């Protein structure tokens, strides 16, 4: 049995996000990153660039600056792959 939120993701979110073409998408937060990782692994998303490890910008994320610095090179490399 699928959870109601996951059913919503499959029914509405996946078709809607796949409408975007050649788009840079930035999932914010650990939970959203986990959902995107599962969808990418399951090959349910198109070929947009999904920026991984971008820290949530909320002030509640006290580690956001360190996280950004840590992943900065990887983020830049992902963006360079984006076929504008």
N, C-alpha and C positions, 0 to 999 in steps of 0.2 A: 504494500500500500504506500502510495506516495503522499508526502506531506502536502497540505494545501498550498503552502508558499511555493514549493517546487513545481507543483502542477501549474501555478500561475506563471512561473518562469518559463516553463515549456510552452504553455498555451499562448501567452502574450508577449513576454519579454524577448524570447529568441526570435520569433518572426519580425518583431519591431526593430531590434538591434541589427538584424541582417539586412534591413532596408538600406542602411548606411553603406556607402561604397567609398573605398579609399579614405577612410576616416581614422584619425587618431583618437582612441578611446582610453580614458584614464579611470580605471576602477579605483575608488577611494575607500580605504579601510580593509581590514583583514578579512571580514566576512564576505565582502563583495569580491575581493581577490580570490577567495576560495571558490566562490560560485563560478567566476570566470575561468579559473583553472580547470574545474570539472567540465565546463562546457567546451573549452578548448581541447582538453584531452579526449572528450567524446566526439570531437569534430562536428560540433553543433553550431559553430560560428563561422562566418565567412572570413575573408582574408584581410579584414581591417587590422590595423596595428593596435594591439592591446598593451598599453604601457604597464609593465609589471613593477611592483615595489615602489610606486610613488606613494610617499607617506600622506596620510590624511592630514589636511591642513588645519584641522581644528585646534584651538588653543588647549583643548583637553589632551592632545597628543604632545606631551612634553618632550618626546624624543624625536619629533618631526625633523628638526634641523640636522641632528646627527644621522638619522635615517636617510635624509636626502643626500648628505655628503657621502655617506657610505655607498649609496647606489647611483650616484651622479653619473659616473662613466658608463655604467650599464644602461641607464636611462637615455643618455646621449646617443649611444650606439643603436638602441631600439628606434629612436626618432630618425636617425640617419637612414635606416632601412625603409622608412616610410616613403613610398613612391608618390610624391606630390604631383 
